[in-house]
Amino acid sequence: MKVKNIMDTSPNLIRTSDTFESLIKILDEVKYNVVFVVGQEDRLVGIVTEGDIIKVLIPKYITVDTSLISVMDVNYLEKKCVECKNLPINEIMSRTTFTVTEEDPIIKAAALMFINKIHTLPVTKNNKVVGVVSRLTLIKHITKVLAEQ
Amino acid sequence: MTFWIATAIFLVSYGLIVSERLDKTKVALIGAGLMLILKIINQQEAFYEEKYSIDYNVIFLLIGMMIIVNILGKTGIFQFLAIKSAKLAKGKPPVILVFFACITAVLSAFLDNVTTVLLLVPVTLFIADELELDPFPFLISEIMASNIGGTATLIGDPPNIMIASKVQLTFTDFIYHITPAVFFIFAFFLITIILLFGKKLHVKADIRQKILFMDESSLIKDYSLLKKSLSVLGVVILGFIFHGILHYEPATIALLGAAILLVISKEDPHHVLKELEWPTIFFFIGLFIIVGGVIKVGLITKLSEGLIAFTKPRADNMFVTSITTLWFSAVSSAAIDNIPFVASMIPLIMNTAHAVLPQGTDIQSVIQHSTLMPVWWSLALGACLGGNGTPVGASANVITLGLAKKAGYPISFKKFILYAIPITIETIIISNLYIWIRYYIF
């Protein structure tokens, strides 16, 4: 069976010119915890996950010396959120992203998720995002296969 | 034929180290391996003969100090000192800039420069972030302060350790001859950074207040370990001060201090030893063997003949040799790693001394001859301070710039040298005046 048979055709999309604030609004409303970033002609250019959002809010020097957390301002995160309000998406997103096409077999989507430890994959057609498959989509498909037997 | 093979190994190794196309430790070990396998130098000579062998005093002094600093670093004292000083400065950025430079210089004088900057850079980025300032003035000042502070003592920087070991100089020799120069250099350096950056470092009072509310005591992770580490470090420094009188090599003191600290701290030696900079240690080992090879085939003798012809040293005056050594060392150390440079310069100066000075009854009467001593001090000042000139001039520069980049504040080569070269020239001019006034006027 092919990806197009199980994919959700309403992926969460955001444009590179959008901001951190609009991203948070989208994530608050949608069912997947990822948003695909599209540029001109809806071509996929990146992906934003919950991890990317946290990464923006945490100062990078903390990754080198975690002991500094103990002297940080207790309201650091809140202040940083306001500071990042107008941060453009292209400064938040990850550029490397795995994709499947709607004509790919479902096993390819499953293998990519397993090997790369990812939960959601964009489905593309001529480089445009046309759908999304997640681990949950796969589980639902497996349930259906067993029920049909 | 052996002469040319050894020279080729030496030059190719140098070239590869400079080009940074291959890891410098790999280059040094391959070069050393070739010197041994081609029988330019045999294993007996490379391991045990004083004239050609690995300088184990340097190796074990470095290992001993690395162990002590590794355990001390775990206590959080470096971060504590930085936050405490920022509070003492009442959050005023220009004062913090000066305090951080002073802390870096003092710590670098007694501890490994790399560890010092590795622990101070994150807390510096944190303070700059809290003050909503560009961290560049703080970072470049710390790099420079680390290399200047490291110049001050026998244990501060590898070139000094290497010179002290071969010339049999004591910790107090460095305190007496080099530390005063470093005081002048550092004072001018502080004035320079204030003039360069002072006006750019102004923040509103409410932002400064954030610093005053920080609780630095939370940064000390283990008070008991801190007391033990500082006690051992204090005794080791005392040991260094008296090592000449007690007739112990610095490596003996550092190794014993490290062993005692390992026992009383109850730290797992596997963890501590795993975190030491073994690539640096093996880089030294490889280099010593390569240099041993070129000494044996006579390349260093030929180079020293060139130095004699160029600087015309006399048994009663080596002023030109001193000043040439100072500037040549500074330029070379800015361009390449100062460790291979000093490893080659030491035998070169020794050969020059043997050729020019009257042969005494013991080695000290030649290599510690009063006419020659300013040349050694020039080599130490030039090689240590020259490291400030470029991003690759010293390990502290490479580490700080790497950390800054990782933390999202990349500093370009051009921006670095724009500030670093004038400051380096200033420090070398002061060194030049110091050498001239202290050893050739009075």
Interface residues (C-beta under 8 A of the other chain):
Chain A: P59 K60 Y61 I62 T63 V64 D65 S67 L68 S70 V71 M72 D73
Chain B: G76 Q79 I83 L119 V121 P122 V123 L125 F126 D129 E130 K210 M214 D215 E216 S218 L219 K221 L403 K406 A407 G408
